[in-house]
Amino acid sequence: MATRQLPPAQIKTFAASRGTRAKADRIDAEIIARFMAFRPDAGRNLPHKKRPILRSLTSKRGRLVET
């Protein structure tokens, strides 16, 4: 599975162009998915060695949100 690092400024601009201003994980995920459908070549591939770090941080964040 490819992991992409996206430019936050482009995501923010894309969201603004769609009239989306809310800041929520679900809405952010939807905007990112729509952005990637619109610009599948955006960003850059995340190196394989950084994926475990990202997975660990995502997991830790999930546990913090639950508590």
C-alpha positions in Angstrom: 0.0 0.0 0.0 1.4 3.4 -1.0 1.7 6.1 1.6 1.7 9.7 0.4 2.9 12.8 2.1 0.6 15.7 1.0 1.2 19.4 1.1 -1.1 20.8 3.8 -1.4 24.2 2.0 -2.8 22.5 -1.1 -5.3 20.5 1.0 -6.4 23.7 2.8 -6.7 25.6 -0.5 -8.7 22.7 -2.0 -11.0 22.6 1.0 -11.6 26.4 0.8 -12.4 26.1 -2.9 -15.1 23.7 -2.0 -16.5 26.0 0.7 -15.4 23.6 3.5 -14.3 25.3 6.7 -15.1 22.8 9.5 -12.2 21.2 11.3 -13.1 17.6 12.1 -11.3 14.3 11.4 -14.2 12.9 9.4 -14.5 16.0 7.3 -10.7 16.2 6.8 -10.6 12.6 5.7 -13.3 13.3 3.1 -11.5 16.4 1.8 -8.2 14.5 1.5 -10.0 11.6 -0.3 -11.6 14.0 -2.8 -8.3 15.9 -3.2 -6.5 12.6 -4.1 -9.3 11.7 -6.6 -8.8 15.1 -8.2 -5.0 15.1 -8.0 -3.7 11.5 -7.7 -0.1 12.6 -8.4 0.0 15.2 -5.6 2.5 14.9 -2.8 5.3 12.4 -2.6 5.7 8.8 -1.6 6.7 8.3 2.0 9.8 6.3 2.4 9.3 2.7 3.5 11.4 3.2 6.6 9.1 6.0 7.9 5.9 3.9 7.6 6.3 2.1 11.0 6.8 5.5 12.7 3.7 6.9 11.1 1.7 3.8 12.0 2.9 4.1 15.6 2.0 7.7 15.9 -1.4 7.1 14.4 -2.1 4.2 16.8 -1.0 6.3 19.8 -3.3 9.2 18.7 -6.2 6.7 18.4 -5.6 5.5 22.0 -5.4 9.1 23.2 -8.7 10.0 21.5 -10.4 7.0 23.1 -9.4 8.2 26.6 
